[in-house]
C-alpha cells in the first residue's frame, strides 16, 4: 500500500526550544538560524514603513490573509512576499545555500516580526552589528554596469 505524499517542514515559533532568531538589524532584516542551526544563517527582508497609517494597513492586510493569498512587503532594493499556506501557517521564500527554501511561521511569530516595522521601533544595540554584516555582504557582491 502506498502512503500519501506528506511533506514536512519545520515552522518557527516564539516558544521554540532551539533559538532561531539571531536578531533584527536597523534596516529590519530578520536574521534567522535556519532550523536552529547557528552555522546556517539568512537575512530575510522585513517590513519597513514610514507612517503609522501605512503600518496599520499592512498589519490589517496580514491579518486578513486567507489560504492561497499573499502579501508583498515592498522595500527600496528588494521585496519580501508572505504566503498564507493555511490557517496559522505562513511562508517566506528565501534562498539557502543556493536552494529555494520556504521558512514557515505561525501567525503570532510572523506578526511579532512585522511589529518591528513600526516607525518608532529601534533595534537592540547588539543587533546593530547585524546591519554591519549586511553591509559587508553587499560589498562582496559583484555589480554589473
GUTOR-182082 format. One record per residue (C-alpha): x, y, z; residue number from 1. Coordinates in nm, 3 decimals, decimal comma. Layout:
% residues N
NODE / X / Y / Z / NUM .
...
//
This chain:
% residues 145
NODE / 0,000 / 0,000 / 0,000 / 1 .
NODE / 0,141 / 0,339 / -0,099 / 2 .
NODE / 0,140 / 0,611 / 0,161 / 3 .
NODE / 0,014 / 0,954 / 0,050 / 4 .
NODE / 0,280 / 1,220 / -0,005 / 5 .
NODE / 0,314 / 1,424 / 0,314 / 6 .
NODE / 0,589 / 1,687 / 0,305 / 7 .
NODE / 0,701 / 1,813 / 0,645 / 8 .
NODE / 0,879 / 2,137 / 0,709 / 9 .
NODE / 0,977 / 2,297 / 1,038 / 10 .
NODE / 0,785 / 2,601 / 1,150 / 11 .
NODE / 0,943 / 2,883 / 1,352 / 12 .
NODE / 0,753 / 2,971 / 1,671 / 13 .
NODE / 0,825 / 3,215 / 1,951 / 14 .
NODE / 0,839 / 2,927 / 2,200 / 15 .
NODE / 1,080 / 2,705 / 2,004 / 16 .
NODE / 1,341 / 2,523 / 2,209 / 17 .
NODE / 1,614 / 2,598 / 1,954 / 18 .
NODE / 1,696 / 2,968 / 1,922 / 19 .
NODE / 1,631 / 3,055 / 1,558 / 20 .
NODE / 1,607 / 3,436 / 1,565 / 21 .
NODE / 1,953 / 3,588 / 1,587 / 22 .
NODE / 1,819 / 3,942 / 1,574 / 23 .
NODE / 1,667 / 4,219 / 1,367 / 24 .
NODE / 1,906 / 4,475 / 1,223 / 25 .
NODE / 1,837 / 4,851 / 1,188 / 26 .
NODE / 1,717 / 4,803 / 0,828 / 27 .
NODE / 1,462 / 4,546 / 0,955 / 28 .
NODE / 1,618 / 4,232 / 0,817 / 29 .
NODE / 1,521 / 3,926 / 1,021 / 30 .
NODE / 1,841 / 3,725 / 1,086 / 31 .
NODE / 1,742 / 3,361 / 1,119 / 32 .
NODE / 1,940 / 3,048 / 1,202 / 33 .
NODE / 1,786 / 2,803 / 0,957 / 34 .
NODE / 1,619 / 2,525 / 1,158 / 35 .
NODE / 1,808 / 2,649 / 1,465 / 36 .
NODE / 2,149 / 2,576 / 1,303 / 37 .
NODE / 2,379 / 2,859 / 1,418 / 38 .
NODE / 2,618 / 2,790 / 1,127 / 39 .
NODE / 2,347 / 2,845 / 0,864 / 40 .
NODE / 2,207 / 3,199 / 0,882 / 41 .
NODE / 1,995 / 3,403 / 0,642 / 42 .
NODE / 1,875 / 3,761 / 0,648 / 43 .
NODE / 1,513 / 3,794 / 0,538 / 44 .
NODE / 1,397 / 4,143 / 0,439 / 45 .
NODE / 1,130 / 4,267 / 0,676 / 46 .
NODE / 0,867 / 4,535 / 0,695 / 47 .
NODE / 0,985 / 4,894 / 0,651 / 48 .
NODE / 0,715 / 5,158 / 0,697 / 49 .
NODE / 0,739 / 5,534 / 0,734 / 50 .
NODE / 0,390 / 5,626 / 0,852 / 51 .
NODE / 0,162 / 5,493 / 1,122 / 52 .
NODE / -0,130 / 5,468 / 0,876 / 53 .
NODE / 0,074 / 5,253 / 0,638 / 54 .
NODE / 0,189 / 5,035 / 0,928 / 55 .
NODE / -0,171 / 4,981 / 1,042 / 56 .
NODE / -0,286 / 4,899 / 0,688 / 57 .
NODE / -0,008 / 4,643 / 0,644 / 58 .
NODE / -0,078 / 4,469 / 0,975 / 59 .
NODE / -0,451 / 4,455 / 0,895 / 60 .
NODE / -0,374 / 4,319 / 0,547 / 61 .
NODE / -0,158 / 4,048 / 0,702 / 62 .
NODE / -0,431 / 3,953 / 0,949 / 63 .
NODE / -0,685 / 3,933 / 0,664 / 64 .
NODE / -0,482 / 3,686 / 0,454 / 65 .
NODE / -0,664 / 3,367 / 0,362 / 66 .
NODE / -0,503 / 3,040 / 0,247 / 67 .
NODE / -0,365 / 3,083 / -0,104 / 68 .
NODE / -0,327 / 3,461 / -0,072 / 69 .
NODE / -0,005 / 3,656 / -0,032 / 70 .
NODE / 0,118 / 3,994 / 0,086 / 71 .
NODE / 0,415 / 4,171 / -0,071 / 72 .
NODE / 0,635 / 4,387 / 0,151 / 73 .
NODE / 0,800 / 4,630 / -0,090 / 74 .
NODE / 1,134 / 4,775 / 0,007 / 75 .
NODE / 1,369 / 5,013 / -0,172 / 76 .
NODE / 1,601 / 4,749 / -0,317 / 77 .
NODE / 1,407 / 4,428 / -0,264 / 78 .
NODE / 1,070 / 4,282 / -0,175 / 79 .
NODE / 0,952 / 4,011 / 0,059 / 80 .
NODE / 0,640 / 3,805 / -0,005 / 81 .
NODE / 0,444 / 3,643 / 0,274 / 82 .
NODE / 0,231 / 3,348 / 0,161 / 83 .
NODE / -0,063 / 3,223 / 0,362 / 84 .
NODE / -0,034 / 2,845 / 0,337 / 85 .
NODE / -0,318 / 2,751 / 0,571 / 86 .
NODE / -0,477 / 2,876 / 0,888 / 87 .
NODE / -0,193 / 2,983 / 1,120 / 88 .
NODE / 0,080 / 2,885 / 0,872 / 89 .
NODE / 0,269 / 3,143 / 0,666 / 90 .
NODE / 0,575 / 3,114 / 0,444 / 91 .
NODE / 0,851 / 3,349 / 0,332 / 92 .
NODE / 1,058 / 3,232 / 0,037 / 93 .
NODE / 1,436 / 3,266 / 0,054 / 94 .
NODE / 1,749 / 3,103 / -0,080 / 95 .
NODE / 1,972 / 2,890 / 0,142 / 96 .
NODE / 2,298 / 2,753 / 0,004 / 97 .
NODE / 2,174 / 2,817 / -0,349 / 98 .
NODE / 1,847 / 2,627 / -0,298 / 99 .
NODE / 1,498 / 2,779 / -0,277 / 100 .
NODE / 1,352 / 2,741 / 0,072 / 101 .
NODE / 1,028 / 2,841 / 0,238 / 102 .
NODE / 1,058 / 2,948 / 0,600 / 103 .
NODE / 0,735 / 2,866 / 0,779 / 104 .
NODE / 0,593 / 3,074 / 1,065 / 105 .
NODE / 0,283 / 3,069 / 1,279 / 106 .
NODE / 0,075 / 3,389 / 1,287 / 107 .
NODE / 0,192 / 3,506 / 1,629 / 108 .
NODE / 0,559 / 3,477 / 1,536 / 109 .
NODE / 0,531 / 3,648 / 1,199 / 110 .
NODE / 0,315 / 3,925 / 1,341 / 111 .
NODE / 0,577 / 3,984 / 1,612 / 112 .
NODE / 0,841 / 4,023 / 1,341 / 113 .
NODE / 0,618 / 4,261 / 1,144 / 114 .
NODE / 0,571 / 4,477 / 1,455 / 115 .
NODE / 0,934 / 4,584 / 1,417 / 116 .
NODE / 0,818 / 4,774 / 1,108 / 117 .
NODE / 0,656 / 5,035 / 1,334 / 118 .
NODE / 0,811 / 5,378 / 1,260 / 119 .
NODE / 0,920 / 5,419 / 1,626 / 120 .
NODE / 1,085 / 5,076 / 1,659 / 121 .
NODE / 1,458 / 5,070 / 1,736 / 122 .
NODE / 1,678 / 4,763 / 1,721 / 123 .
NODE / 1,875 / 4,649 / 2,022 / 124 .
NODE / 2,237 / 4,771 / 2,043 / 125 .
NODE / 2,370 / 4,418 / 1,986 / 126 .
NODE / 2,175 / 4,391 / 1,659 / 127 .
NODE / 2,347 / 4,696 / 1,505 / 128 .
NODE / 2,634 / 4,458 / 1,417 / 129 .
NODE / 2,391 / 4,254 / 1,207 / 130 .
NODE / 2,339 / 4,565 / 0,994 / 131 .
NODE / 2,715 / 4,587 / 0,950 / 132 .
NODE / 2,719 / 4,223 / 0,837 / 133 .
NODE / 2,454 / 4,305 / 0,576 / 134 .
NODE / 2,665 / 4,595 / 0,450 / 135 .
NODE / 2,973 / 4,372 / 0,430 / 136 .
NODE / 2,774 / 4,114 / 0,232 / 137 .
NODE / 2,670 / 4,379 / -0,020 / 138 .
NODE / 3,032 / 4,487 / -0,071 / 139 .
NODE / 3,126 / 4,127 / -0,152 / 140 .
NODE / 2,874 / 4,101 / -0,434 / 141 .
NODE / 2,974 / 4,189 / -0,789 / 142 .
NODE / 2,777 / 4,459 / -0,966 / 143 .
NODE / 2,714 / 4,469 / -1,340 / 144 .
NODE / 2,745 / 4,805 / -1,514 / 145 .
//
